[in-house]
Amino acid sequence: MAGDNELREPPLPLFEGQELILTGSKGKLPSYIKDHRKRLRERFIAGGSAAMPDYELLELVLFRSLPRCDTKPLARRLLETFGDFNRVLSAPLERLVSVRGVGEAVALDLKVVEAAAHRLARSRVLQKQVISSWDALLDYCRTAMAHREVEQFRVLYLDRKNILIADEEQARGTVDHVPVYPREVVKRALELNASALILVHNHPSGDPTPSEADILVTEQIETASRALSVTLHDHLIIGKSAEFSFKSAGYL
């Protein structure tokens, strides 16, 4: 008869795609899994996220979602599917749950982490003087949009002191197109009593170079805004690792 300290035979998953539940004696985690988790936690405490590759940081997030599983295979599978840690968090729920081993609870936990990151970045710019907090604004835009799989068009509305009073999604589109209606953008500025705008949208391809349609809609919004004494400060295109500023490039 096997001793109490020997590992039990891991049970087969109940459902296709479910990760194996690994247990040792008395239903506890095998020591090698427990020790691995302890080492990762200690490394994170000592060096923060900079000391860890994406798959290990993702493992840390998955520890609480899957307390009785070896999370390394799932972390690697998620990264193989989406590319990097940020893209895993930014992936839509329906795509996350399509990955073998990801149930609704795991997907929801990942989206909560994403929401926390967005809220933290947003808190650094909301109700702040945006022009003097430009780096924080760029960080927020990168966090919110750089790793999305479809185009999103946001409008940042500012008051007379250039303090951010609203950040709103104006439209969402496909991988290479988003419908934008200049009249709606300016109409909303009047409703908010905004004095200035910053336009922001992402390019899922990763290349922030503006298209002809991007240039045209910027010109249309600038013309409509100027007619109502609303200033268009900039239009930012967010790529995966770089941004394009219409103002810096001389378009505004």
KOLTI-72413 format. One line per field, with one value per residue (C-alpha): x, y, z; residue in one letter. Coordinates in nm, 2 decimals, padded with zeros to 4 digits. Example, Ala and Ser with C-alpha at 12.3 -4.5 7.8 and 13.67 -1.06 7.14 Angstrom:
c1 01.23/01.37
c2 -00.45/-00.11
c3 00.78/00.71
res a/s
END
This chain:
c1 00.00/00.13/00.24/00.07/00.35/00.33/00.13/-00.21/-00.28/-00.41/-00.78/-00.88/-01.05/-01.43/-01.48/-01.28/-01.04/-01.03/-00.69/-00.59/-00.63/-00.31/-00.32/-00.09/-00.17/-00.49/-00.58/-00.29/-00.08/00.23/00.54/00.70/00.39/00.38/00.75/00.73/00.45/00.65/00.96/00.76/00.60/00.93/01.09/00.80/00.83/01.20/01.22/00.86/00.73/01.05/01.22/00.97/00.90/00.54/00.45/00.56/00.37/00.07/00.12/00.10/-00.23/-00.36/-00.26/-00.58/-00.80/-00.67/-00.55/-00.51/-00.36/-00.02/-00.08/00.24/00.09/-00.21/00.00/00.21/-00.10/-00.25/00.07/00.10/-00.26/-00.24/00.13/00.21/00.08/-00.10/-00.27/-00.39/-00.55/-00.70/-00.85/-01.23/-01.40/-01.53/-01.18/-01.03/-01.28/-01.21/-00.86/-00.83/-00.83/-00.99/-01.33/-01.56/-01.41/-01.05/-01.15/-01.33/-01.03/-00.81/-01.06/-01.06/-00.68/-00.72/-00.99/-00.77/-00.48/-00.71/-00.85/-00.51/-00.38/-00.70/-00.68/-00.34/-00.50/-00.87/-00.93/-00.57/-00.42/-00.37/-00.11/00.12/00.06/00.12/00.34/00.07/-00.19/00.02/00.06/-00.31/-00.38/-00.13/-00.28/-00.63/-00.58/-00.24/-00.33/-00.69/-00.78/-01.02/-01.01/-01.15/-01.20/-01.20/-01.25/-01.10/-01.30/-01.12/-01.24/-01.10/-00.80/-00.73/-00.84/-00.98/-01.35/-01.46/-01.31/-01.56/-01.56/-01.71/-01.70/-01.57/-01.50/-01.31/-00.94/-00.87/-01.17/-01.38/-01.68/-01.65/-01.91/-01.76/-02.10/-02.15/-01.81/-01.87/-02.23/-02.10/-01.84/-02.13/-02.33/-02.03/-01.94/-01.59/-01.35/-01.10/-01.07/-00.80/-00.89/-00.73/-00.77/-00.56/-00.43/-00.44/-00.18/00.07/00.17/00.05/00.09/-00.23/-00.44/-00.61/-00.94/-00.77/-00.64/-00.98/-01.18/-00.93/-00.98/-01.35/-01.36/-01.11/-01.33/-01.65/-01.48/-01.33/-01.67/-01.80/-01.48/-01.37/-01.00/-00.87/-00.54/-00.42/-00.52/-00.31/-00.29/-00.18/00.03/00.17/00.50/00.48/00.23/00.16/00.08/-00.10/00.02/00.38/00.37/00.23/-00.12/-00.27
c2 00.00/00.34/00.56/00.88/01.09/00.95/01.14/01.01/00.95/01.28/01.25/01.31/01.64/01.63/01.84/01.87/02.16/02.17/02.17/01.87/01.91/01.80/01.67/01.49/01.33/01.45/01.65/01.89/02.04/01.83/01.99/02.08/02.29/02.45/02.53/02.67/02.91/03.01/03.09/03.30/03.50/03.56/03.68/03.92/04.06/04.10/04.24/04.33/04.26/04.37/04.06/03.82/03.72/03.74/03.38/03.39/03.71/03.55/03.25/03.47/03.61/03.26/03.12/03.26/03.16/02.80/02.73/02.35/02.34/02.37/02.71/02.71/02.52/02.75/03.06/02.95/02.86/03.20/03.37/03.15/03.25/03.62/03.71/03.89/03.96/04.28/04.12/03.84/04.09/04.29/03.99/03.98/03.74/03.52/03.47/03.40/03.12/02.96/02.88/02.53/02.55/02.89/02.89/03.19/03.24/03.26/03.49/03.72/03.73/03.84/04.11/04.24/04.28/04.47/04.69/04.77/04.87/05.10/05.26/05.32/05.48/05.69/05.82/05.98/06.20/06.25/06.60/06.68/06.95/06.74/06.95/06.95/06.57/06.46/06.16/06.03/06.08/05.88/05.60/05.59/05.57/05.30/05.10/05.14/05.09/04.97/04.60/04.60/04.37/04.62/04.99/05.22/05.59/05.79/06.16/06.34/06.65/06.93/07.25/07.60/07.51/07.20/06.97/06.64/06.63/06.33/06.04/05.87/05.60/05.75/05.45/05.09/04.92/04.64/04.55/04.83/05.07/05.26/05.48/05.84/06.11/06.46/06.61/06.37/06.46/06.83/06.79/06.61/06.88/07.13/06.91/06.89/07.26/07.15/07.40/07.16/06.81/06.54/06.26/05.92/05.59/05.28/05.08/04.71/04.64/04.81/05.07/05.42/05.58/05.77/05.66/05.90/05.84/05.93/06.26/06.34/06.28/06.49/06.78/06.75/06.75/07.04/07.25/07.17/07.24/07.57/07.69/07.65/07.79/07.44/07.38/07.05/07.00/06.68/06.35/06.06/05.72/05.45/05.16/04.86/05.03/05.38/05.67/05.93/06.29/06.49/06.81/06.70/06.60/06.93/06.83/07.05
c3 00.00/-00.09/00.20/00.30/00.16/-00.19/-00.45/-00.55/-00.91/-01.05/-01.14/-01.50/-01.57/-01.54/-01.85/-02.17/-02.15/-01.77/-01.61/-01.40/-01.03/-00.86/-00.51/-00.28/00.05/00.23/-00.08/-00.05/-00.33/-00.42/-00.26/-00.60/-00.69/-00.35/-00.35/-00.70/-00.60/-00.29/-00.50/-00.75/-00.47/-00.31/-00.63/-00.69/-00.34/-00.38/-00.74/-00.85/-01.19/-01.36/-01.22/-01.39/-01.74/-01.87/-01.81/-01.44/-01.38/-01.54/-01.32/-01.01/-01.13/-01.19/-00.85/-00.69/-00.97/-00.97/-00.62/-00.67/-01.02/-01.19/-01.36/-01.57/-01.87/-01.88/-01.85/-02.15/-02.35/-02.29/-02.40/-02.71/-02.80/-02.74/-02.76/-02.43/-02.08/-02.18/-02.47/-02.24/-02.01/-02.30/-02.48/-02.49/-02.25/-02.53/-02.67/-02.32/-02.25/-02.59/-02.46/-02.31/-01.94/-01.91/-01.75/-01.68/-01.33/-01.46/-01.75/-01.51/-01.27/-01.57/-01.67/-01.31/-01.32/-01.65/-01.50/-01.20/-01.42/-01.63/-01.31/-01.16/-01.49/-01.53/-01.17/-01.26/-01.53/-01.43/-01.28/-01.35/-01.58/-01.88/-02.07/-01.77/-01.71/-02.07/-01.98/-01.74/-02.02/-02.26/-02.00/-01.95/-02.33/-02.37/-02.08/-02.21/-02.58/-02.70/-02.69/-02.80/-03.09/-03.25/-03.31/-03.04/-03.07/-02.75/-02.68/-02.38/-02.29/-02.11/-01.93/-01.97/-01.74/-01.95/-01.67/-01.79/-01.71/-01.91/-02.10/-02.33/-02.59/-02.90/-03.12/-03.16/-03.49/-03.65/-03.67/-03.92/-03.91/-03.66/-03.75/-03.62/-03.64/-03.60/-03.52/-03.22/-03.09/-03.09/-02.97/-02.66/-02.60/-02.58/-02.34/-02.11/-02.15/-02.26/-02.39/-02.56/-02.69/-02.73/-02.97/-02.91/-03.11/-03.14/-03.44/-03.36/-03.63/-03.40/-03.65/-03.54/-03.88/-03.97/-04.26/-04.50/-04.32/-03.99/-04.14/-04.29/-03.97/-03.78/-04.02/-04.00/-03.62/-03.60/-03.84/-03.64/-03.31/-03.42/-03.54/-03.18/-03.01/-02.89/-02.92/-03.06/-02.88/-03.05/-03.20/-03.07/-03.25/-03.01/-03.15/-02.97/-02.88/-03.02/-03.06/-03.33/-03.24/-03.51/-03.34/-03.32/-03.68/-03.79/-03.88/-03.62
res m/a/g/d/n/e/l/r/e/p/p/l/p/l/f/e/g/q/e/l/i/l/t/g/s/k/g/k/l/p/s/y/i/k/d/h/r/k/r/l/r/e/r/f/i/a/g/g/s/a/a/m/p/d/y/e/l/l/e/l/v/l/f/r/s/l/p/r/c/d/t/k/p/l/a/r/r/l/l/e/t/f/g/d/f/n/r/v/l/s/a/p/l/e/r/l/v/s/v/r/g/v/g/e/a/v/a/l/d/l/k/v/v/e/a/a/a/h/r/l/a/r/s/r/v/l/q/k/q/v/i/s/s/w/d/a/l/l/d/y/c/r/t/a/m/a/h/r/e/v/e/q/f/r/v/l/y/l/d/r/k/n/i/l/i/a/d/e/e/q/a/r/g/t/v/d/h/v/p/v/y/p/r/e/v/v/k/r/a/l/e/l/n/a/s/a/l/i/l/v/h/n/h/p/s/g/d/p/t/p/s/e/a/d/i/l/v/t/e/q/i/e/t/a/s/r/a/l/s/v/t/l/h/d/h/l/i/i/g/k/s/a/e/f/s/f/k/s/a/g/y/l
END
